[in-house]
Amino acid sequence: MRKFSLGQPNRFTRKLMLTSPLYTPPKKQNLLRRFALLALILPVVAGIVLLSTTGGSGSGAAAKARQVVSALGVSAWKIDTEPELVHPGQRFGGIFYPEQVLMVPAGSVFSVRPQPTLSRGAFVEPNGVGLWDHSGGELNPGADVNGMWKQECRAPMQCGLYKLQWRDDSNEPRTLNVLVLTRADVQHDSKTDKKMVKVFGKSIGGYADPADAPVRRVRENAAQYQPPHFFAQLGANGATLKIGDNLELGQLIAFRDKRDTEGRKIYTTERHTDFLPPRADLIDKLIKLRERLRQKNVPVTKFWITSGFRTPDYNRSIGGATFSRHCYGDAVDLCIDENDDKRMDDLNGDGKIDRKDGLVIANAVRELEAEGAVVVGGIGVYEWDGDDSVRSHVHIDCRGYVSRWGQIGSGKGKKSFIWWPKAEFQDDDAGE
């Protein structure tokens, strides 16, 4: 007796299938599936449109749309802070995604709007810890305001790192890190004509008046050279706080420079201070720079930041420029050192380590600035020849206006070189 299989059809059964009026070809099956899926989605889309045009008062499809979106949960939050907190170079608020870090001054009021806008929910403290409330913070219930969901919050008066969880119908709590900052005490010293800054009662030094700067562009951009107002105090948790892929908050503070008995440089991981005026623009620039370099197939998993924020006192002790952007918290010197040999990597593949490797990084920053993707600022390329040197590093900052420079060597033997298009920058007033 002939056996029949339920597996692949033979030629006879295949012919019957193809001639049957009930047979649907695979391509048509896919189209039918897509139409069925579209039929499910269209009411939701219609509800979204209806809800947005009726200010949230729609019913039926609109209510169903809200339920669907709420079940999916938020993807991000738009956070706005008080206008009076705006300070040149230091901005707070913006779009934040789960696990990112919101930095706000102590006691400041901020509002939260979920994204997408049909989402509903509110931030609460995880596990009912109560640290936020006990430190003077407030987390009010969310409410519908003119058809838009909004939650009003107040940051704790006590500085430090807090964690909040967004609770909604998705049953998947999303976490937001909140770093609460302190306001510095800034006083004018008539003897030195400097603005002296204290953080938690400890002096970090004085900031010179930009109106008296010998550099014309500093005088013209005096607002960008005012002392930072808000600082984070980095403890063990704050120093290792992730602010990007392979980027920690503690990396933005300059480490102490040390030398051995023979005068050779020793690279340490000892921060010269635990105070940092965080700059969102700098963090954004570093994150986008890493992404751009990876798009260009430059092997980089992390930046080695050789110098970051310097207090005015520390900057003076190492011979830094009076108006160095390092003192304002929006500048870093960096290398790419994937093999941890304390030198810049051979980024251009020519078998040498020199300024041309730094130019790979510098030109990527130029591209981002030209596209308007990041805040413009200074870019300096350095080349060193000492055995204990990194051989090349790049300075980047967010001063708000274009500045470019190049330097080979140091001391009396140092030389300048131009590596950028002259149409981009033609000013002798350049530097860190």
C-alpha positions as CSV (number, residue, x, y, z in Angstrom):
1,M,0.0,0.0,0.0
2,R,1.3,3.5,-0.9
3,K,2.0,5.6,2.1
4,F,1.1,9.3,2.3
5,S,3.2,11.9,4.2
6,L,2.0,15.0,6.0
7,G,5.3,16.6,5.2
8,Q,6.2,18.1,1.8
9,P,3.4,17.5,-0.9
10,N,4.2,15.3,-3.8
11,R,3.7,16.4,-7.4
12,F,0.1,15.2,-7.5
13,T,-1.1,17.0,-4.3
14,R,0.9,20.1,-5.2
15,K,-1.1,20.3,-8.5
16,L,-4.4,19.9,-6.6
17,M,-3.3,22.7,-4.2
18,L,-2.4,25.1,-7.0
19,T,-5.6,24.6,-8.9
20,S,-7.9,24.8,-5.8
21,P,-10.0,27.9,-5.5
22,L,-9.1,28.0,-1.8
23,Y,-5.4,28.2,-2.4
24,T,-3.6,31.4,-1.5
25,P,-0.1,32.0,-2.8
26,P,2.6,32.8,-0.2
27,K,3.0,36.4,-1.4
28,K,-0.7,37.0,-1.1
29,Q,-0.6,35.4,2.4
30,N,1.9,38.0,3.5
31,L,-0.2,40.8,2.1
32,L,-3.2,39.5,3.9
33,R,-1.3,39.4,7.2
34,R,-0.2,43.0,6.6
35,F,-3.7,44.1,6.0
36,A,-4.9,42.3,9.2
37,L,-2.1,44.0,11.2
38,L,-3.0,47.4,9.6
39,A,-6.6,46.9,10.6
40,L,-5.5,46.5,14.2
41,I,-3.2,49.5,14.2
42,L,-5.5,52.0,12.4
43,P,-8.0,52.4,15.3
44,V,-5.1,53.1,17.6
45,V,-3.6,55.7,15.2
46,A,-7.0,57.3,14.8
47,G,-7.4,57.4,18.5
48,I,-4.0,59.2,18.8
49,V,-5.0,61.8,16.2
50,L,-8.4,62.3,17.9
51,L,-6.9,62.6,21.3
52,S,-4.3,65.2,20.1
53,T,-7.0,67.3,18.4
54,T,-9.5,67.1,21.2
55,G,-7.1,67.9,24.0
56,G,-7.6,64.6,25.6
57,S,-11.4,64.7,25.7
58,G,-12.0,62.0,23.0
59,S,-13.6,58.7,23.8
60,G,-13.8,55.3,22.2
61,A,-10.8,54.9,19.9
62,A,-9.0,57.7,21.7
63,A,-9.4,55.9,25.1
64,K,-8.2,52.7,23.5
65,A,-5.1,54.5,22.1
66,R,-4.3,55.8,25.5
67,Q,-4.6,52.4,27.0
68,V,-2.3,50.9,24.4
69,V,0.3,53.5,24.9
70,S,0.2,53.3,28.7
71,A,0.5,49.6,28.5
72,L,3.7,50.0,26.5
73,G,5.2,52.5,29.0
74,V,7.3,55.6,28.5
75,S,10.4,55.7,26.3
76,A,11.7,59.0,27.7
77,W,10.8,62.1,29.7
78,K,10.9,65.8,28.8
79,I,12.0,67.6,31.9
80,D,11.9,71.4,32.4
81,T,13.5,73.3,35.2
82,E,12.9,76.8,36.6
83,P,14.0,79.6,34.2
84,E,16.0,81.3,36.9
85,L,18.3,78.3,37.1
86,V,19.7,79.1,33.6
87,H,23.4,79.9,33.9
88,P,25.9,80.4,31.1
89,G,27.3,77.0,30.2
90,Q,25.3,75.1,32.9
91,R,21.9,74.0,31.6
92,F,19.5,71.6,33.2
93,G,16.5,69.7,31.8
94,G,15.9,68.3,28.4
95,I,15.0,64.8,27.1
96,F,16.1,62.0,29.3
97,Y,16.0,58.2,28.7
98,P,15.8,55.4,31.3
99,E,19.0,55.0,33.3
100,Q,20.3,58.4,32.3
101,V,21.3,61.2,34.8
102,L,19.2,64.3,35.5
103,M,21.3,67.0,37.3
104,V,19.3,69.6,39.1
105,P,20.2,72.1,41.9
106,A,19.0,71.4,45.4
107,G,15.5,72.5,46.1
108,S,14.7,73.3,42.5
109,V,11.3,72.7,41.0
110,F,11.1,70.7,37.8
111,S,8.2,69.3,35.7
112,V,8.1,66.0,34.0
113,R,6.2,65.2,30.8
114,P,6.3,61.5,29.6
115,Q,7.2,60.6,26.0
116,P,5.1,59.6,24.1
117,T,2.6,62.2,25.3
118,L,-0.2,59.7,25.7
119,S,1.7,57.9,28.4
120,R,0.5,58.2,32.0
121,G,2.3,57.6,35.3
122,A,4.5,59.2,37.9
123,F,7.9,59.1,39.5
124,V,8.1,57.5,42.9
125,E,10.9,56.3,45.1
126,P,11.7,52.6,44.6
127,N,10.6,50.4,47.5
128,G,9.3,53.3,49.4
129,V,12.7,54.3,50.7
130,G,11.6,57.8,51.6
131,L,15.0,59.4,51.2
132,W,13.8,61.9,48.6
133,D,10.9,63.1,50.9
134,H,13.0,63.0,54.1
135,S,15.6,65.2,52.4
136,G,13.0,67.9,51.5
137,G,12.0,66.7,48.1
138,E,8.5,66.4,46.7
139,L,7.0,64.0,44.1
140,N,3.5,65.1,43.4
141,P,1.0,62.9,41.6
142,G,0.8,63.2,37.8
143,A,-2.2,65.2,36.4
144,D,-3.7,66.1,33.1
145,V,-2.9,69.8,32.3
146,N,-4.6,71.1,29.1
147,G,-4.6,67.6,27.6
148,M,-1.0,66.9,28.5
149,W,0.2,64.7,31.3
150,K,2.5,66.4,33.7
151,Q,4.1,65.7,37.1
152,E,5.5,68.5,39.3
153,C,8.5,67.7,41.5
154,R,10.9,69.4,43.8
155,A,14.5,68.3,44.3
156,P,15.7,67.5,47.8
157,M,17.6,70.1,49.7
158,Q,20.4,67.6,50.5
159,C,22.9,67.0,47.7
160,G,23.7,63.6,46.4
161,L,22.6,60.8,44.1
162,Y,19.0,59.7,44.1
163,K,17.1,57.1,42.1
164,L,13.5,57.4,41.0
165,Q,11.2,54.9,39.3
166,W,8.5,55.7,36.8
167,R,5.3,53.7,37.5
168,D,2.6,53.2,34.9
169,D,0.4,50.5,33.4
170,S,3.3,48.7,31.8
171,N,4.5,47.0,35.0
172,E,8.0,47.7,33.9
173,P,9.4,50.4,36.2
174,R,11.9,52.7,34.4
175,T,14.7,54.2,36.5
176,L,16.0,57.8,36.3
177,N,19.2,58.8,38.2
178,V,19.0,62.3,39.8
179,L,22.2,64.0,40.9
180,V,21.3,67.0,43.2
181,L,23.8,69.9,43.1
182,T,24.7,72.5,45.6
183,R,24.9,76.3,44.8
184,A,28.4,77.7,45.3
185,D,29.1,80.7,47.5
186,V,30.5,83.4,45.2
187,Q,32.0,86.5,46.8
188,H,34.0,89.3,45.2
189,D,37.4,89.9,46.8
190,S,38.3,93.6,46.5
191,K,42.0,92.9,47.2
192,T,42.5,90.5,44.3
193,D,39.5,91.7,42.2
194,K,38.5,88.1,41.8
195,K,35.3,86.2,42.4
196,M,36.2,83.7,45.2
197,V,34.2,80.5,45.1
198,K,33.5,78.2,48.0
199,V,31.8,74.8,47.8
200,F,30.4,73.4,51.0
201,G,32.4,76.0,52.8
202,K,35.7,75.0,51.1
203,S,37.5,77.5,48.9
204,I,38.5,76.3,45.4
205,G,40.1,79.6,44.4
206,G,39.3,82.8,42.5
207,Y,38.1,83.6,39.0
208,A,39.6,86.7,37.4
209,D,37.3,89.3,35.8
210,P,37.0,88.6,32.1
211,A,36.6,92.3,31.4
212,D,40.3,92.7,32.3
213,A,41.5,89.7,30.2
214,P,44.4,90.4,27.8
215,V,42.7,88.1,25.3
216,R,40.1,90.0,23.2
217,R,37.8,87.1,22.7
218,V,37.6,86.5,26.4
219,R,36.5,90.1,26.9
220,E,34.0,89.9,24.1
221,N,32.5,86.7,25.6
222,A,32.6,87.7,29.3
223,A,29.3,85.9,30.1
224,Q,31.0,82.6,29.3
225,Y,33.8,83.3,31.8
226,Q,31.7,83.7,34.9
227,P,32.3,81.3,37.8
228,P,30.2,78.1,37.7
229,H,27.3,78.3,40.2
230,F,26.3,74.7,40.7
231,F,28.5,71.8,41.8
232,A,28.3,68.1,42.5
233,Q,30.2,66.6,45.3
234,L,31.4,63.2,44.1
235,G,31.6,60.4,46.6
236,A,32.2,56.8,45.8
237,N,28.8,56.5,44.0
238,G,29.0,59.8,42.2
239,A,32.5,59.2,40.8
240,T,31.5,55.9,39.1
241,L,28.1,57.2,37.9
242,K,27.6,56.3,34.3
243,I,26.9,59.3,32.1
244,G,27.4,57.5,28.8
245,D,28.9,54.3,27.3
246,N,32.2,53.8,29.0
247,L,32.1,57.3,30.5
248,E,31.9,58.0,34.2
249,L,31.3,61.3,36.0
250,G,34.6,61.1,37.9
251,Q,36.5,61.1,34.6
252,L,35.6,64.7,34.1
253,I,37.8,65.9,37.1
254,A,41.5,66.4,36.5
255,F,43.8,63.9,38.1
256,R,46.8,65.0,40.1
257,D,50.0,65.4,38.1
258,K,53.0,63.6,39.7
259,R,56.6,62.8,38.7
260,D,59.1,60.3,39.9
261,T,62.5,61.0,41.3
262,E,63.9,61.3,37.7
263,G,61.3,63.8,36.7
264,R,59.2,61.5,34.5
265,K,55.5,61.9,34.6
266,I,53.3,59.5,36.6
267,Y,49.7,59.1,35.5
268,T,47.5,58.7,38.5
269,T,43.8,58.1,39.1
270,E,43.8,60.5,42.1
271,R,41.4,63.3,41.5
272,H,42.6,66.7,42.8
273,T,39.1,67.5,44.1
274,D,35.7,65.9,44.6
275,F,33.8,69.0,43.4
276,L,32.6,69.2,39.8
277,P,30.5,71.8,38.0
278,P,28.8,69.4,35.5
279,R,28.2,70.6,32.0
280,A,25.6,68.9,30.0
281,D,27.0,70.3,26.7
282,L,30.4,68.7,27.3
283,I,28.9,65.3,28.2
284,D,26.7,65.5,25.1
285,K,29.8,66.3,23.0
286,L,31.8,63.4,24.3
287,I,29.0,61.0,23.7
288,K,28.5,62.2,20.1
289,L,32.2,62.3,19.4
290,R,32.6,58.6,20.3
291,E,29.7,57.7,18.1
292,R,31.0,59.7,15.2
293,L,34.5,58.1,15.5
294,R,33.0,54.6,15.6
295,Q,31.0,55.5,12.4
296,K,34.4,56.3,10.8
297,N,35.7,52.9,11.9
298,V,38.1,54.4,14.4
299,P,38.7,51.7,17.1
300,V,37.5,53.3,20.3
301,T,35.6,51.9,23.2
302,K,36.4,54.7,25.6
303,F,38.3,58.0,25.9
304,W,41.3,58.4,28.1
305,I,40.6,61.9,29.6
306,T,44.0,63.1,30.7
307,S,42.7,66.3,32.2
308,G,39.2,67.6,33.0
309,F,37.8,70.2,35.4
310,R,40.5,72.1,37.5
311,T,39.8,74.3,40.4
312,P,41.4,77.7,39.9
313,D,43.8,76.9,42.7
314,Y,45.0,73.7,41.1
315,N,45.1,75.2,37.6
316,R,47.4,77.9,38.9
317,S,49.6,75.4,40.6
318,I,50.3,73.5,37.4
319,G,50.8,76.7,35.3
320,G,47.5,76.7,33.5
321,A,46.1,79.7,31.7
322,T,44.2,82.2,33.8
323,F,41.1,81.8,31.7
324,S,41.5,78.1,30.9
325,R,38.2,76.5,30.1
326,H,39.2,73.6,32.4
327,C,38.3,75.9,35.3
328,Y,34.8,76.3,34.0
329,G,34.1,72.6,33.8
330,D,33.4,72.4,30.0
331,A,36.8,71.3,28.8
332,V,38.8,68.0,28.6
333,D,42.1,66.8,27.2
334,L,41.8,63.4,25.7
335,C,43.4,60.5,23.9
336,I,42.4,57.2,22.6
337,D,44.4,54.5,24.3
338,E,42.8,51.1,23.7
339,N,45.9,49.1,24.6
340,D,46.6,51.0,27.9
341,D,50.2,51.9,27.1
342,K,49.7,55.5,28.2
343,R,50.1,56.8,24.6
344,M,47.7,57.9,21.9
345,D,46.9,55.0,19.5
346,D,48.0,55.0,15.9
347,L,44.6,56.1,14.6
348,N,45.5,56.9,11.0
349,G,47.4,53.6,10.6
350,D,50.7,55.2,9.3
351,G,52.8,53.3,11.8
352,K,53.6,56.5,13.8
353,I,52.1,58.3,16.8
354,D,52.1,62.0,16.2
355,R,49.7,65.0,15.7
356,K,48.1,63.3,12.7
357,D,46.5,60.9,15.1
358,G,45.1,63.7,17.1
359,L,43.8,65.2,13.9
360,V,41.5,62.2,13.4
361,I,39.8,63.2,16.6
362,A,39.9,66.9,16.0
363,N,38.3,66.7,12.6
364,A,35.5,64.5,13.9
365,V,34.7,67.3,16.4
366,R,34.9,69.9,13.7
367,E,32.3,67.9,11.7
368,L,29.9,67.7,14.6
369,E,30.2,71.5,15.3
370,A,29.7,72.4,11.6
371,E,26.5,70.2,11.6
372,G,25.2,72.0,14.6
373,A,25.1,68.7,16.5
374,V,27.1,70.0,19.5
375,V,28.0,73.3,21.0
376,V,30.9,75.0,19.3
377,G,34.1,75.6,21.2
378,G,37.9,75.3,21.2
379,I,39.8,72.5,19.6
380,G,43.5,72.2,20.2
381,V,45.8,69.5,18.8
382,Y,49.1,68.8,20.6
383,E,52.2,66.7,19.7
384,W,54.8,65.8,22.3
385,D,58.2,64.0,21.9
386,G,59.0,63.0,25.4
387,D,59.3,59.3,26.3
388,D,56.9,59.8,29.2
389,S,54.4,61.7,27.1
390,V,51.1,60.6,25.4
391,R,52.7,61.7,22.1
392,S,49.5,63.5,21.1
393,H,46.3,64.7,22.7
394,V,43.3,66.8,21.8
395,H,41.7,69.6,23.8
396,I,37.9,70.2,23.3
397,D,35.6,72.5,25.1
398,C,32.1,74.2,24.8
399,R,33.0,77.9,25.2
400,G,30.3,78.9,22.7
401,Y,32.5,80.3,20.0
402,V,35.0,78.8,17.6
403,S,38.7,78.7,18.5
404,R,41.5,76.5,17.0
405,W,45.1,76.0,17.7
406,G,47.9,73.5,17.3
407,Q,51.1,73.0,19.3
408,I,54.3,70.9,18.9
409,G,56.5,70.5,21.9
410,S,56.6,72.8,25.0
411,G,58.7,75.5,26.6
412,K,61.0,77.6,24.5
413,G,61.1,75.0,21.7
414,K,57.3,74.8,21.2
415,K,55.9,75.6,17.7
416,S,52.5,76.4,16.5
417,F,50.9,74.8,13.4
418,I,47.6,75.4,11.5
419,W,45.6,72.2,10.8
420,W,42.1,73.7,10.2
421,P,40.8,75.6,7.1
422,K,41.7,79.3,7.4
423,A,38.2,80.3,6.5
424,E,37.1,78.6,9.7
425,F,39.3,80.5,12.1
426,Q,41.9,83.3,11.7
427,D,42.6,84.7,15.1
428,D,45.7,84.8,17.2
429,D,43.7,84.7,20.4
430,A,43.4,81.0,20.9
431,G,44.3,78.5,23.6
432,E,42.9,76.4,26.3
